Amino acid sequence: MEQGFNEYEKKRKKRQMIEYYSMKPTKSRRGRIEYEEERTKKVNREEKKRADVILEGQNKKKGKMKNELRERK
């Protein structure tokens, strides 16, 4: 009886330790998380630049079309 209880306690403690350390980011995981955040920021900046260029082009087209309409009238 005592032996079974000790085995149970060991497994329970091990399970708790695994849970604790899996929740808390280790140094390498923390570095990877920071790297991922930095990368997403960089990608978002690039996408925003690309979107601005596309918008700029669309605005130029709209401006040209408005000018053409004015000239026709």
PDB file of N, CA, C and O in Angstrom, chain B, residues numbered from 101:
ATOM      1  N   MET B 101       0.837  -1.195   0.000  1.00  0.00           N
ATOM      2  CA  MET B 101       0.000   0.000   0.000  1.00  0.00           C
ATOM      3  C   MET B 101       0.876   1.251   0.000  1.00  0.00           C
ATOM      4  O   MET B 101       0.691   2.166  -0.803  1.00  0.00           O
ATOM      5  N   GLU B 102       1.831   1.263   0.922  1.00  0.00           N
ATOM      6  CA  GLU B 102       2.740   2.415   1.029  1.00  0.00           C
ATOM      7  C   GLU B 102       3.545   2.593  -0.260  1.00  0.00           C
ATOM      8  O   GLU B 102       3.756   3.714  -0.723  1.00  0.00           O
ATOM      9  N   GLN B 103       3.990   1.473  -0.831  1.00  0.00           N
ATOM     10  CA  GLN B 103       4.785   1.508  -2.071  1.00  0.00           C
ATOM     11  C   GLN B 103       3.990   2.146  -3.209  1.00  0.00           C
ATOM     12  O   GLN B 103       4.510   2.998  -3.929  1.00  0.00           O
ATOM     13  N   GLY B 104       2.743   1.738  -3.371  1.00  0.00           N
ATOM     14  CA  GLY B 104       1.872   2.273  -4.435  1.00  0.00           C
ATOM     15  C   GLY B 104       1.647   3.757  -4.262  1.00  0.00           C
ATOM     16  O   GLY B 104       1.637   4.504  -5.240  1.00  0.00           O
ATOM     17  N   PHE B 105       1.463   4.199  -3.013  1.00  0.00           N
ATOM     18  CA  PHE B 105       1.230   5.614  -2.738  1.00  0.00           C
ATOM     19  C   PHE B 105       2.468   6.435  -3.092  1.00  0.00           C
ATOM     20  O   PHE B 105       2.343   7.518  -3.664  1.00  0.00           O
ATOM     21  N   ASN B 106       3.656   5.939  -2.763  1.00  0.00           N
ATOM     22  CA  ASN B 106       4.897   6.642  -3.088  1.00  0.00           C
ATOM     23  C   ASN B 106       5.076   6.774  -4.596  1.00  0.00           C
ATOM     24  O   ASN B 106       5.492   7.824  -5.086  1.00  0.00           O
ATOM     25  N   GLU B 107       4.764   5.714  -5.327  1.00  0.00           N
ATOM     26  CA  GLU B 107       4.855   5.755  -6.789  1.00  0.00           C
ATOM     27  C   GLU B 107       3.907   6.817  -7.346  1.00  0.00           C
ATOM     28  O   GLU B 107       4.260   7.585  -8.241  1.00  0.00           O
ATOM     29  N   TYR B 108       2.697   6.837  -6.792  1.00  0.00           N
ATOM     30  CA  TYR B 108       1.695   7.812  -7.222  1.00  0.00           C
ATOM     31  C   TYR B 108       2.197   9.242  -6.975  1.00  0.00           C
ATOM     32  O   TYR B 108       2.081  10.103  -7.847  1.00  0.00           O
ATOM     33  N   GLU B 109       2.750   9.485  -5.796  1.00  0.00           N
ATOM     34  CA  GLU B 109       3.273  10.816  -5.449  1.00  0.00           C
ATOM     35  C   GLU B 109       4.399  11.232  -6.398  1.00  0.00           C
ATOM     36  O   GLU B 109       4.446  12.379  -6.842  1.00  0.00           O
ATOM     37  N   LYS B 110       5.304  10.302  -6.706  1.00  0.00           N
ATOM     38  CA  LYS B 110       6.411  10.603  -7.621  1.00  0.00           C
ATOM     39  C   LYS B 110       5.875  11.019  -8.989  1.00  0.00           C
ATOM     40  O   LYS B 110       6.324  12.009  -9.567  1.00  0.00           O
ATOM     41  N   LYS B 111       4.910  10.250  -9.500  1.00  0.00           N
ATOM     42  CA  LYS B 111       4.340  10.552 -10.812  1.00  0.00           C
ATOM     43  C   LYS B 111       3.605  11.896 -10.797  1.00  0.00           C
ATOM     44  O   LYS B 111       3.669  12.669 -11.753  1.00  0.00           O
ATOM     45  N   ARG B 112       2.903  12.153  -9.681  1.00  0.00           N
ATOM     46  CA  ARG B 112       2.158  13.408  -9.569  1.00  0.00           C
ATOM     47  C   ARG B 112       3.116  14.595  -9.564  1.00  0.00           C
ATOM     48  O   ARG B 112       2.868  15.592 -10.242  1.00  0.00           O
ATOM     49  N   LYS B 113       4.202  14.497  -8.808  1.00  0.00           N
ATOM     50  CA  LYS B 113       5.196  15.574  -8.749  1.00  0.00           C
ATOM     51  C   LYS B 113       5.840  15.788 -10.120  1.00  0.00           C
ATOM     52  O   LYS B 113       6.051  16.921 -10.554  1.00  0.00           O
ATOM     53  N   LYS B 114       6.145  14.681 -10.785  1.00  0.00           N
ATOM     54  CA  LYS B 114       6.761  14.774 -12.114  1.00  0.00           C
ATOM     55  C   LYS B 114       5.812  15.481 -13.082  1.00  0.00           C
ATOM     56  O   LYS B 114       6.224  16.333 -13.869  1.00  0.00           O
ATOM     57  N   ARG B 115       4.534  15.108 -13.004  1.00  0.00           N
ATOM     58  CA  ARG B 115       3.529  15.719 -13.874  1.00  0.00           C
ATOM     59  C   ARG B 115       3.411  17.217 -13.597  1.00  0.00           C
ATOM     60  O   ARG B 115       3.294  18.018 -14.525  1.00  0.00           O
ATOM     61  N   GLN B 116       3.443  17.590 -12.318  1.00  0.00           N
ATOM     62  CA  GLN B 116       3.364  19.000 -11.938  1.00  0.00           C
ATOM     63  C   GLN B 116       4.568  19.778 -12.454  1.00  0.00           C
ATOM     64  O   GLN B 116       4.426  20.900 -12.941  1.00  0.00           O
ATOM     65  N   MET B 117       5.762  19.176 -12.345  1.00  0.00           N
ATOM     66  CA  MET B 117       6.975  19.843 -12.815  1.00  0.00           C
ATOM     67  C   MET B 117       6.913  20.061 -14.328  1.00  0.00           C
ATOM     68  O   MET B 117       7.265  21.126 -14.835  1.00  0.00           O
ATOM     69  N   ILE B 118       6.457  19.031 -15.027  1.00  0.00           N
ATOM     70  CA  ILE B 118       6.353  19.149 -16.489  1.00  0.00           C
ATOM     71  C   ILE B 118       5.369  20.259 -16.840  1.00  0.00           C
ATOM     72  O   ILE B 118       5.644  21.075 -17.720  1.00  0.00           O
ATOM     73  N   GLU B 119       4.229  20.298 -16.162  1.00  0.00           N
ATOM     74  CA  GLU B 119       3.239  21.348 -16.408  1.00  0.00           C
ATOM     75  C   GLU B 119       3.835  22.720 -16.141  1.00  0.00           C
ATOM     76  O   GLU B 119       3.675  23.643 -16.941  1.00  0.00           O
ATOM     77  N   TYR B 120       4.523  22.849 -15.011  1.00  0.00           N
ATOM     78  CA  TYR B 120       5.098  24.143 -14.616  1.00  0.00           C
ATOM     79  C   TYR B 120       6.103  24.628 -15.650  1.00  0.00           C
ATOM     80  O   TYR B 120       6.058  25.785 -16.071  1.00  0.00           O
ATOM     81  N   TYR B 121       7.005  23.749 -16.059  1.00  0.00           N
ATOM     82  CA  TYR B 121       8.052  24.178 -16.987  1.00  0.00           C
ATOM     83  C   TYR B 121       7.539  24.335 -18.411  1.00  0.00           C
ATOM     84  O   TYR B 121       8.140  25.066 -19.199  1.00  0.00           O
ATOM     85  N   SER B 122       6.453  23.673 -18.759  1.00  0.00           N
ATOM     86  CA  SER B 122       5.928  23.849 -20.110  1.00  0.00           C
ATOM     87  C   SER B 122       5.183  25.176 -20.217  1.00  0.00           C
ATOM     88  O   SER B 122       5.105  25.751 -21.303  1.00  0.00           O
ATOM     89  N   MET B 123       4.636  25.669 -19.111  1.00  0.00           N
ATOM     90  CA  MET B 123       3.938  26.958 -19.138  1.00  0.00           C
ATOM     91  C   MET B 123       4.934  28.109 -19.182  1.00  0.00           C
ATOM     92  O   MET B 123       4.739  29.083 -19.909  1.00  0.00           O
ATOM     93  N   LYS B 124       5.989  27.992 -18.408  1.00  0.00           N
ATOM     94  CA  LYS B 124       6.966  29.069 -18.313  1.00  0.00           C
ATOM     95  C   LYS B 124       7.957  28.950 -19.470  1.00  0.00           C
ATOM     96  O   LYS B 124       8.607  27.914 -19.606  1.00  0.00           O
ATOM     97  N   PRO B 125       8.091  29.977 -20.304  1.00  0.00           N
ATOM     98  CA  PRO B 125       9.010  29.836 -21.433  1.00  0.00           C
ATOM     99  C   PRO B 125      10.462  29.765 -20.982  1.00  0.00           C
ATOM    100  O   PRO B 125      10.909  30.567 -20.162  1.00  0.00           O
ATOM    101  N   THR B 126      11.176  28.818 -21.513  1.00  0.00           N
ATOM    102  CA  THR B 126      12.596  28.702 -21.190  1.00  0.00           C
ATOM    103  C   THR B 126      13.357  29.764 -21.970  1.00  0.00           C
ATOM    104  O   THR B 126      12.783  30.482 -22.789  1.00  0.00           O
ATOM    105  N   LYS B 127      14.634  29.853 -21.711  1.00  0.00           N
ATOM    106  CA  LYS B 127      15.435  30.888 -22.358  1.00  0.00           C
ATOM    107  C   LYS B 127      15.379  30.755 -23.882  1.00  0.00           C
ATOM    108  O   LYS B 127      15.189  31.746 -24.588  1.00  0.00           O
ATOM    109  N   SER B 128      15.543  29.539 -24.382  1.00  0.00           N
ATOM    110  CA  SER B 128      15.550  29.354 -25.838  1.00  0.00           C
ATOM    111  C   SER B 128      14.161  29.638 -26.417  1.00  0.00           C
ATOM    112  O   SER B 128      14.043  30.248 -27.480  1.00  0.00           O
ATOM    113  N   ARG B 129      13.114  29.195 -25.721  1.00  0.00           N
ATOM    114  CA  ARG B 129      11.758  29.458 -26.213  1.00  0.00           C
ATOM    115  C   ARG B 129      11.463  30.946 -26.182  1.00  0.00           C
ATOM    116  O   ARG B 129      10.812  31.476 -27.082  1.00  0.00           O
ATOM    117  N   ARG B 130      11.946  31.625 -25.133  1.00  0.00           N
ATOM    118  CA  ARG B 130      11.716  33.063 -25.022  1.00  0.00           C
ATOM    119  C   ARG B 130      12.377  33.780 -26.199  1.00  0.00           C
ATOM    120  O   ARG B 130      11.802  34.696 -26.788  1.00  0.00           O
ATOM    121  N   GLY B 131      13.600  33.344 -26.530  1.00  0.00           N
ATOM    122  CA  GLY B 131      14.307  33.934 -27.661  1.00  0.00           C
ATOM    123  C   GLY B 131      13.569  33.690 -28.961  1.00  0.00           C
ATOM    124  O   GLY B 131      13.480  34.571 -29.816  1.00  0.00           O
ATOM    125  N   ARG B 132      13.040  32.478 -29.103  1.00  0.00           N
ATOM    126  CA  ARG B 132      12.304  32.147 -30.328  1.00  0.00           C
ATOM    127  C   ARG B 132      11.024  32.976 -30.409  1.00  0.00           C
ATOM    128  O   ARG B 132      10.655  33.444 -31.486  1.00  0.00           O
ATOM    129  N   ILE B 133      10.347  33.158 -29.276  1.00  0.00           N
ATOM    130  CA  ILE B 133       9.118  33.954 -29.258  1.00  0.00           C
ATOM    131  C   ILE B 133       9.426  35.396 -29.655  1.00  0.00           C
ATOM    132  O   ILE B 133       8.710  35.989 -30.462  1.00  0.00           O
ATOM    133  N   GLU B 134      10.502  35.961 -29.080  1.00  0.00           N
ATOM    134  CA  GLU B 134      10.886  37.325 -29.433  1.00  0.00           C
ATOM    135  C   GLU B 134      11.237  37.417 -30.911  1.00  0.00           C
ATOM    136  O   GLU B 134      10.884  38.390 -31.578  1.00  0.00           O
ATOM    137  N   TYR B 135      11.931  36.408 -31.421  1.00  0.00           N
ATOM    138  CA  TYR B 135      12.310  36.381 -32.832  1.00  0.00           C
ATOM    139  C   TYR B 135      11.057  36.366 -33.711  1.00  0.00           C
ATOM    140  O   TYR B 135      10.977  37.091 -34.702  1.00  0.00           O
ATOM    141  N   GLU B 136      10.078  35.530 -33.336  1.00  0.00           N
ATOM    142  CA  GLU B 136       8.831  35.447 -34.104  1.00  0.00           C
ATOM    143  C   GLU B 136       8.106  36.784 -34.092  1.00  0.00           C
ATOM    144  O   GLU B 136       7.610  37.223 -35.129  1.00  0.00           O
ATOM    145  N   GLU B 137       8.036  37.447 -32.919  1.00  0.00           N
ATOM    146  CA  GLU B 137       7.367  38.738 -32.825  1.00  0.00           C
ATOM    147  C   GLU B 137       8.068  39.763 -33.713  1.00  0.00           C
ATOM    148  O   GLU B 137       7.416  40.532 -34.419  1.00  0.00           O
ATOM    149  N   GLU B 138       9.392  39.768 -33.671  1.00  0.00           N
ATOM    150  CA  GLU B 138      10.174  40.703 -34.480  1.00  0.00           C
ATOM    151  C   GLU B 138       9.922  40.452 -35.967  1.00  0.00           C
ATOM    152  O   GLU B 138       9.771  41.387 -36.755  1.00  0.00           O
ATOM    153  N   ARG B 139       9.879  39.164 -36.332  1.00  0.00           N
ATOM    154  CA  ARG B 139       9.654  38.808 -37.733  1.00  0.00           C
ATOM    155  C   ARG B 139       8.265  39.249 -38.200  1.00  0.00           C
ATOM    156  O   ARG B 139       8.111  39.761 -39.308  1.00  0.00           O
ATOM    157  N   THR B 140       7.250  39.047 -37.343  1.00  0.00           N
ATOM    158  CA  THR B 140       5.896  39.453 -37.746  1.00  0.00           C
ATOM    159  C   THR B 140       5.816  40.965 -37.881  1.00  0.00           C
ATOM    160  O   THR B 140       5.135  41.472 -38.772  1.00  0.00           O
ATOM    161  N   LYS B 141       6.511  41.698 -36.999  1.00  0.00           N
ATOM    162  CA  LYS B 141       6.529  43.159 -37.125  1.00  0.00           C
ATOM    163  C   LYS B 141       7.137  43.566 -38.453  1.00  0.00           C
ATOM    164  O   LYS B 141       6.623  44.447 -39.142  1.00  0.00           O
ATOM    165  N   LYS B 142       8.252  42.908 -38.807  1.00  0.00           N
ATOM    166  CA  LYS B 142       8.947  43.220 -40.052  1.00  0.00           C
ATOM    167  C   LYS B 142       8.043  42.919 -41.245  1.00  0.00           C
ATOM    168  O   LYS B 142       7.933  43.726 -42.167  1.00  0.00           O
ATOM    169  N   VAL B 143       7.400  41.758 -41.221  1.00  0.00           N
ATOM    170  CA  VAL B 143       6.510  41.367 -42.313  1.00  0.00           C
ATOM    171  C   VAL B 143       5.352  42.343 -42.412  1.00  0.00           C
ATOM    172  O   VAL B 143       4.969  42.740 -43.513  1.00  0.00           O
ATOM    173  N   ASN B 144       4.791  42.734 -41.278  1.00  0.00           N
ATOM    174  CA  ASN B 144       3.675  43.673 -41.284  1.00  0.00           C
ATOM    175  C   ASN B 144       4.098  45.010 -41.875  1.00  0.00           C
ATOM    176  O   ASN B 144       3.349  45.626 -42.633  1.00  0.00           O
ATOM    177  N   ARG B 145       5.322  45.462 -41.519  1.00  0.00           N
ATOM    178  CA  ARG B 145       5.823  46.720 -42.076  1.00  0.00           C
ATOM    179  C   ARG B 145       5.945  46.624 -43.592  1.00  0.00           C
ATOM    180  O   ARG B 145       5.552  47.538 -44.316  1.00  0.00           O
ATOM    181  N   GLU B 146       6.500  45.494 -44.070  1.00  0.00           N
ATOM    182  CA  GLU B 146       6.660  45.307 -45.511  1.00  0.00           C
ATOM    183  C   GLU B 146       5.310  45.261 -46.206  1.00  0.00           C
ATOM    184  O   GLU B 146       5.141  45.847 -47.275  1.00  0.00           O
ATOM    185  N   GLU B 147       4.343  44.567 -45.605  1.00  0.00           N
ATOM    186  CA  GLU B 147       3.009  44.493 -46.200  1.00  0.00           C
ATOM    187  C   GLU B 147       2.364  45.867 -46.239  1.00  0.00           C
ATOM    188  O   GLU B 147       1.690  46.212 -47.209  1.00  0.00           O
ATOM    189  N   LYS B 148       2.564  46.646 -45.196  1.00  0.00           N
ATOM    190  CA  LYS B 148       1.990  47.989 -45.153  1.00  0.00           C
ATOM    191  C   LYS B 148       2.597  48.862 -46.252  1.00  0.00           C
ATOM    192  O   LYS B 148       1.887  49.616 -46.918  1.00  0.00           O
ATOM    193  N   LYS B 149       3.922  48.754 -46.437  1.00  0.00           N
ATOM    194  CA  LYS B 149       4.579  49.509 -47.510  1.00  0.00           C
ATOM    195  C   LYS B 149       4.000  49.105 -48.861  1.00  0.00           C
ATOM    196  O   LYS B 149       3.689  49.953 -49.698  1.00  0.00           O
ATOM    197  N   ARG B 150       3.860  47.786 -49.060  1.00  0.00           N
ATOM    198  CA  ARG B 150       3.318  47.280 -50.313  1.00  0.00           C
ATOM    199  C   ARG B 150       1.904  47.793 -50.531  1.00  0.00           C
ATOM    200  O   ARG B 150       1.541  48.195 -51.636  1.00  0.00           O
ATOM    201  N   ALA B 151       1.109  47.775 -49.467  1.00  0.00           N
ATOM    202  CA  ALA B 151      -0.272  48.254 -49.562  1.00  0.00           C
ATOM    203  C   ALA B 151      -0.289  49.747 -49.883  1.00  0.00           C
ATOM    204  O   ALA B 151      -1.116  50.196 -50.676  1.00  0.00           O
ATOM    205  N   ASP B 152       0.619  50.525 -49.270  1.00  0.00           N
ATOM    206  CA  ASP B 152       0.688  51.957 -49.547  1.00  0.00           C
ATOM    207  C   ASP B 152       1.022  52.209 -51.011  1.00  0.00           C
ATOM    208  O   ASP B 152       0.442  53.095 -51.639  1.00  0.00           O
ATOM    209  N   VAL B 153       1.959  51.431 -51.557  1.00  0.00           N
ATOM    210  CA  VAL B 153       2.337  51.593 -52.965  1.00  0.00           C
ATOM    211  C   VAL B 153       1.145  51.284 -53.863  1.00  0.00           C
ATOM    212  O   VAL B 153       0.875  52.006 -54.823  1.00  0.00           O
ATOM    213  N   ILE B 154       0.431  50.199 -53.541  1.00  0.00           N
ATOM    214  CA  ILE B 154      -0.745  49.825 -54.342  1.00  0.00           C
ATOM    215  C   ILE B 154      -1.801  50.915 -54.261  1.00  0.00           C
ATOM    216  O   ILE B 154      -2.376  51.307 -55.277  1.00  0.00           O
ATOM    217  N   LEU B 155      -2.057  51.407 -53.049  1.00  0.00           N
ATOM    218  CA  LEU B 155      -3.045  52.475 -52.874  1.00  0.00           C
ATOM    219  C   LEU B 155      -2.639  53.719 -53.645  1.00  0.00           C
ATOM    220  O   LEU B 155      -3.473  54.373 -54.270  1.00  0.00           O
ATOM    221  N   GLU B 156      -1.363  54.037 -53.596  1.00  0.00           N
ATOM    222  CA  GLU B 156      -0.862  55.207 -54.301  1.00  0.00           C
ATOM    223  C   GLU B 156      -1.136  55.058 -55.798  1.00  0.00           C
ATOM    224  O   GLU B 156      -1.575  56.001 -56.457  1.00  0.00           O
ATOM    225  N   GLY B 157      -0.873  53.869 -56.319  1.00  0.00           N
ATOM    226  CA  GLY B 157      -1.134  53.601 -57.733  1.00  0.00           C
ATOM    227  C   GLY B 157      -2.607  53.712 -58.058  1.00  0.00           C
ATOM    228  O   GLY B 157      -2.977  54.261 -59.096  1.00  0.00           O
ATOM    229  N   GLN B 158      -3.452  53.196 -57.181  1.00  0.00           N
ATOM    230  CA  GLN B 158      -4.898  53.273 -57.410  1.00  0.00           C
ATOM    231  C   GLN B 158      -5.363  54.724 -57.375  1.00  0.00           C
ATOM    232  O   GLN B 158      -6.207  55.130 -58.175  1.00  0.00           O
ATOM    233  N   ASN B 159      -4.813  55.503 -56.448  1.00  0.00           N
ATOM    234  CA  ASN B 159      -5.198  56.911 -56.361  1.00  0.00           C
ATOM    235  C   ASN B 159      -4.778  57.664 -57.621  1.00  0.00           C
ATOM    236  O   ASN B 159      -5.503  58.536 -58.101  1.00  0.00           O
ATOM    237  N   LYS B 160      -3.597  57.321 -58.158  1.00  0.00           N
ATOM    238  CA  LYS B 160      -3.145  57.955 -59.400  1.00  0.00           C
ATOM    239  C   LYS B 160      -4.108  57.625 -60.532  1.00  0.00           C
ATOM    240  O   LYS B 160      -4.473  58.501 -61.316  1.00  0.00           O
ATOM    241  N   LYS B 161      -4.523  56.351 -60.618  1.00  0.00           N
ATOM    242  CA  LYS B 161      -5.467  55.941 -61.663  1.00  0.00           C
ATOM    243  C   LYS B 161      -6.770  56.709 -61.524  1.00  0.00           C
ATOM    244  O   LYS B 161      -7.322  57.185 -62.516  1.00  0.00           O
ATOM    245  N   LYS B 162      -7.274  56.833 -60.277  1.00  0.00           N
ATOM    246  CA  LYS B 162      -8.511  57.574 -60.043  1.00  0.00           C
ATOM    247  C   LYS B 162      -8.352  59.022 -60.465  1.00  0.00           C
ATOM    248  O   LYS B 162      -9.241  59.612 -61.079  1.00  0.00           O
ATOM    249  N   GLY B 163      -7.188  59.586 -60.120  1.00  0.00           N
ATOM    250  CA  GLY B 163      -6.927  60.977 -60.484  1.00  0.00           C
ATOM    251  C   GLY B 163      -6.901  61.154 -61.996  1.00  0.00           C
ATOM    252  O   GLY B 163      -7.451  62.123 -62.521  1.00  0.00           O
ATOM    253  N   LYS B 164      -6.259  60.212 -62.704  1.00  0.00           N
ATOM    254  CA  LYS B 164      -6.207  60.269 -64.165  1.00  0.00           C
ATOM    255  C   LYS B 164      -7.611  60.178 -64.738  1.00  0.00           C
ATOM    256  O   LYS B 164      -7.963  60.921 -65.655  1.00  0.00           O
ATOM    257  N   MET B 165      -8.418  59.262 -64.194  1.00  0.00           N
ATOM    258  CA  MET B 165      -9.779  59.080 -64.698  1.00  0.00           C
ATOM    259  C   MET B 165     -10.610  60.341 -64.471  1.00  0.00           C
ATOM    260  O   MET B 165     -11.384  60.737 -65.342  1.00  0.00           O
ATOM    261  N   LYS B 166     -10.456  60.971 -63.315  1.00  0.00           N
ATOM    262  CA  LYS B 166     -11.196  62.205 -63.035  1.00  0.00           C
ATOM    263  C   LYS B 166     -10.768  63.310 -63.989  1.00  0.00           C
ATOM    264  O   LYS B 166     -11.600  64.071 -64.482  1.00  0.00           O
ATOM    265  N   ASN B 167      -9.448  63.397 -64.250  1.00  0.00           N
ATOM    266  CA  ASN B 167      -8.957  64.400 -65.183  1.00  0.00           C
ATOM    267  C   ASN B 167      -9.513  64.160 -66.584  1.00  0.00           C
ATOM    268  O   ASN B 167      -9.892  65.104 -67.277  1.00  0.00           O
ATOM    269  N   GLU B 168      -9.562  62.880 -67.002  1.00  0.00           N
ATOM    270  CA  GLU B 168     -10.110  62.552 -68.318  1.00  0.00           C
ATOM    271  C   GLU B 168     -11.580  62.949 -68.404  1.00  0.00           C
ATOM    272  O   GLU B 168     -12.028  63.471 -69.424  1.00  0.00           O
ATOM    273  N   LEU B 169     -12.324  62.701 -67.335  1.00  0.00           N
ATOM    274  CA  LEU B 169     -13.739  63.061 -67.324  1.00  0.00           C
ATOM    275  C   LEU B 169     -13.902  64.579 -67.430  1.00  0.00           C
ATOM    276  O   LEU B 169     -14.781  65.061 -68.145  1.00  0.00           O
ATOM    277  N   ARG B 170     -13.069  65.320 -66.728  1.00  0.00           N
ATOM    278  CA  ARG B 170     -13.136  66.782 -66.781  1.00  0.00           C
ATOM    279  C   ARG B 170     -12.841  67.277 -68.199  1.00  0.00           C
ATOM    280  O   ARG B 170     -13.497  68.183 -68.714  1.00  0.00           O
ATOM    281  N   GLU B 171     -11.830  66.649 -68.810  1.00  0.00           N
ATOM    282  CA  GLU B 171     -11.445  67.067 -70.159  1.00  0.00           C
ATOM    283  C   GLU B 171     -12.557  66.777 -71.154  1.00  0.00           C
ATOM    284  O   GLU B 171     -12.766  67.558 -72.083  1.00  0.00           O
ATOM    285  N   ARG B 172     -13.267  65.686 -70.986  1.00  0.00           N
ATOM    286  CA  ARG B 172     -14.353  65.325 -71.911  1.00  0.00           C
ATOM    287  C   ARG B 172     -15.496  66.321 -71.831  1.00  0.00           C
ATOM    288  O   ARG B 172     -16.144  66.603 -72.839  1.00  0.00           O
ATOM    289  N   LYS B 173     -15.752  66.861 -70.634  1.00  0.00           N
ATOM    290  CA  LYS B 173     -16.887  67.784 -70.448  1.00  0.00           C
ATOM    291  C   LYS B 173     -16.558  69.088 -71.042  1.00  0.00           C
ATOM    292  O   LYS B 173     -17.373  70.010 -70.997  1.00  0.00           O
TER     293      LYS B 173
END
